[in-house]
Amino acid sequence: MRMLILAAVVATLAASPAMARCYTVPDNADTHYVDRSIGRTICLQDDIAATQEQKRLQTNYDTQITNLQQQMQQQKFDQMMHQNRF
């Protein structure tokens, strides 16, 4: 059950890319030739931060799933060893 929940969370994260849309708008004298560039830079930085957080979470969930799989495999092995003793 726990593994199914983790798999659902991982699938949700993979389906939702960073929502930041960073487009270029030409600067002009009204914007002092920098205001829009700063806005785009901040947007790109937010996009990178969101992507990094998504990858961190993905790695965390992958690690948890791997640990659960190893625990399940160990339990199966222990059961087999216990059955062979008697």
MARKESE-142519 format. One record per atom (N, C-alpha, C, O): residue in one letter; x, z, y. Coordinates in steps of 0.1 Angstrom, whole numbers, padded with zeros to 4 digits, always signed. Layout:
residues N
aXZY ...
***
This chain:
residues 86
m+0008+0000-0012 m+0000+0000+0000 m+0009+0000+0013 m+0006-0007+0022 r+0019+0008+0012 r+0028+0009+0024 r+0035-0004+0026 r+0037-0008+0037 m+0039-0010+0015 m+0046-0023+0016 m+0037-0034+0022 m+0041-0042+0029 l+0024-0034+0018 l+0015-0043+0024 l+0013-0042+0039 l+0012-0051+0046 i+0013-0029+0043 i+0011-0027+0058 i+0024-0032+0065 i+0023-0038+0076 l+0036-0029+0059 l+0048-0034+0066 l+0048-0049+0066 l+0053-0055+0076 a+0044-0055+0055 a+0044-0070+0055 a+0034-0075+0065 a+0037-0086+0071 a+0023-0069+0068 a+0014-0074+0078 a+0019-0072+0092 a+0018-0081+0100 v+0026-0061+0094 v+0033-0059+0107 v+0044-0070+0109 v+0045-0075+0120 v+0052-0073+0099 v+0062-0083+0100 v+0056-0096+0103 v+0061-0104+0112 a+0045-0100+0096 a+0039-0113+0099 a+0033-0114+0113 a+0034-0124+0119 t+0028-0103+0118 t+0023-0103+0132 t+0034-0105+0142 t+0032-0112+0151 l+0045-0098+0140 l+0056-0100+0149 l+0062-0114+0149 l+0066-0119+0159 a+0063-0119+0137 a+0068-0133+0136 a+0059-0143+0143 a+0064-0153+0147 a+0046-0140+0143 a+0037-0150+0149 a+0035-0149+0164 a+0029-0157+0170 s+0040-0138+0170 s+0039-0136+0184 s+0052-0137+0191 s+0058-0127+0194 p+0056-0149+0195 p+0069-0150+0203 p+0067-0144+0217 p+0056-0141+0221 a+0079-0143+0223 a+0079-0137+0237 a+0070-0146+0246 a+0070-0158+0245 m+0061-0139+0253 m+0051-0146+0261 m+0056-0150+0275 m+0049-0157+0283 a+0069-0147+0278 a+0074-0151+0292 a+0075-0166+0293 a+0082-0172+0284 r+0070-0171+0303 r+0071-0186+0306 r+0079-0187+0319 r+0075-0184+0330 c+0092-0191+0317 c+0101-0192+0328 c+0103-0206+0332 c+0110-0214+0325 y+0097-0210+0343 y+0099-0224+0347 y+0107-0225+0360 y+0108-0215+0367 t+0112-0236+0363 t+0120-0238+0375 t+0111-0244+0386 t+0104-0254+0384 v+0112-0238+0398 v+0105-0243+0410 v+0116-0245+0420 v+0124-0236+0422 p+0117-0257+0426 p+0127-0259+0436 p+0127-0249+0448 p+0116-0247+0453 d+0138-0244+0451 d+0139-0236+0463 d+0139-0244+0475 d+0143-0256+0475 n+0135-0238+0486 n+0136-0245+0499 n+0140-0234+0510 n+0143-0223+0507 a+0139-0239+0522 a+0143-0230+0533 a+0134-0218+0534 a+0138-0207+0538 d+0121-0220+0531 d+0112-0208+0532 d+0116-0197+0522 d+0113-0186+0525 t+0121-0201+0511 t+0125-0191+0501 t+0140-0187+0502 t+0145-0179+0494 h+0146-0192+0512 h+0161-0189+0515 h+0169-0194+0503 h+0180-0189+0501 y+0164-0203+0496 y+0171-0210+0485 y+0176-0200+0474 y+0184-0204+0465 v+0170-0188+0473 v+0174-0179+0462 v+0162-0172+0456 v+0163-0168+0444 d+0151-0170+0463 d+0140-0162+0458 d+0135-0166+0445 d+0133-0158+0436 r+0133-0179+0443 r+0127-0184+0431 r+0137-0183+0420 r+0134-0181+0408 s+0150-0185+0423 s+0160-0184+0413 s+0161-0170+0407 s+0163-0168+0395 i+0160-0160+0416 i+0160-0146+0412 i+0148-0144+0403 i+0149-0137+0393 g+0136-0149+0407 g+0124-0147+0398 g+0126-0153+0385 g+0122-0147+0375 r+0132-0165+0384 r+0134-0171+0371 r+0144-0163+0363 r+0143-0162+0351 t+0155-0158+0370 t+0165-0150+0363 t+0159-0138+0357 t+0162-0134+0345 i+0150-0131+0364 i+0144-0119+0359 i+0134-0123+0347 i+0134-0115+0337 c+0127-0134+0349 c+0119-0138+0338 c+0127-0141+0325 c+0123-0137+0314 l+0138-0148+0327 l+0146-0151+0315 l+0152-0138+0309 l+0153-0136+0297 q+0156-0128+0318 q+0161-0115+0313 q+0150-0108+0305 q+0153-0102+0294 d+0138-0108+0310 d+0127-0102+0302 d+0124-0109+0289 d+0121-0102+0279 d+0125-0122+0289 d+0124-0130+0277 d+0134-0126+0266 d+0131-0124+0255 i+0147-0125+0271 i+0158-0121+0262 i+0155-0106+0257 i+0157-0104+0245 a+0151-0097+0265 a+0148-0084+0261 a+0137-0083+0251 a+0138-0076+0241 a+0127-0091+0253 a+0116-0091+0243 a+0120-0097+0230 a+0116-0092+0219 t+0128-0107+0230 t+0133-0113+0218 t+0142-0103+0211 t+0142-0102+0198 q+0151-0096+0218 q+0160-0086+0212 q+0152-0075+0206 q+0155-0071+0195 e+0141-0070+0212 e+0133-0060+0207 e+0126-0065+0194 e+0125-0057+0184 q+0121-0077+0194 q+0115-0083+0183 q+0124-0083+0171 q+0121-0080+0160 k+0136-0088+0173 k+0146-0088+0163 k+0150-0075+0158 k+0152-0073+0146 r+0151-0065+0166 r+0154-0051+0162 r+0143-0046+0153 r+0146-0040+0143 l+0131-0048+0157 l+0119-0043+0149 l+0119-0051+0135 l+0117-0045+0125 q+0122-0064+0136 q+0122-0072+0123 q+0133-0066+0114 q+0130-0065+0102 t+0144-0063+0119 t+0155-0058+0111 t+0151-0044+0105 t+0154-0041+0094 n+0145-0036+0113 n+0140-0023+0109 n+0130-0024+0097 n+0131-0017+0087 y+0121-0033+0099 y+0111-0035+0089 y+0117-0041+0076 y+0113-0037+0065 d+0126-0051+0078 d+0133-0056+0066 d+0140-0046+0058 d+0140-0045+0046 t+0147-0037+0066 t+0154-0026+0059 t+0145-0017+0051 t+0148-0012+0040 q+0133-0013+0058 q+0124-0005+0051 q+0118-0011+0038 q+0116-0005+0028 i+0115-0024+0039 i+0110-0031+0028 i+0120-0032+0017 i+0117-0030+0005 t+0133-0034+0020 t+0143-0034+0010 t+0145-0021+0003 t+0146-0020-0009 n+0144-0010+0011 n+0145+0003+0006 n+0133+0006-0004 n+0135+0012-0014 l+0121+0002+0000 l+0110+0004-0009 l+0111-0004-0022 l+0108+0001-0032 q+0116-0016-0021 q+0118-0024-0033 q+0128-0017-0042 q+0127-0017-0054 q+0139-0012-0036 q+0149-0005-0044 q+0144+0007-0051 q+0147+0010-0062 q+0136+0015-0043 q+0129+0027-0049 q+0120+0023-0061 q+0120+0030-0071 m+0112+0013-0059 m+0103+0008-0070 m+0111+0004-0082 m+0107+0007-0093 q+0122-0003-0080 q+0130-0008-0091 q+0137+0004-0098 q+0138+0004-0110 q+0141+0014-0090 q+0147+0026-0096 q+0137+0034-0104 q+0140+0039-0115 q+0124+0034-0099 q+0114+0041-0107 q+0111+0034-0120 q+0109+0041-0130 k+0111+0021-0120 k+0109+0013-0132 k+0120+0016-0142 k+0118+0018-0154 f+0132+0016-0137 f+0144+0019-0145 f+0143+0033-0151 f+0146+0035-0163 d+0140+0042-0143 d+0138+0056-0148 d+0128+0057-0158 d+0129+0065-0168 q+0117+0050-0157 q+0106+0051-0167 q+0111+0044-0180 q+0108+0050-0191 m+0118+0034-0179 m+0123+0027-0191 m+0133+0037-0198 m+0132+0038-0210 m+0141+0044-0191 m+0151+0053-0197 m+0144+0065-0203 m+0148+0070-0214 h+0133+0069-0196 h+0126+0081-0202 h+0118+0077-0215 h+0117+0085-0224 q+0113+0065-0215 q+0106+0060-0227 q+0116+0058-0239 q+0112+0061-0250 n+0128+0054-0236 n+0138+0052-0247 n+0143+0065-0253 n+0149+0065-0264 r+0142+0076-0246 r+0147+0089-0250 r+0139+0094-0262 r+0144+0101-0271 f+0126+0092-0262 f+0117+0097-0272 f+0114+0088-0282 f+0107+0091-0291 
***
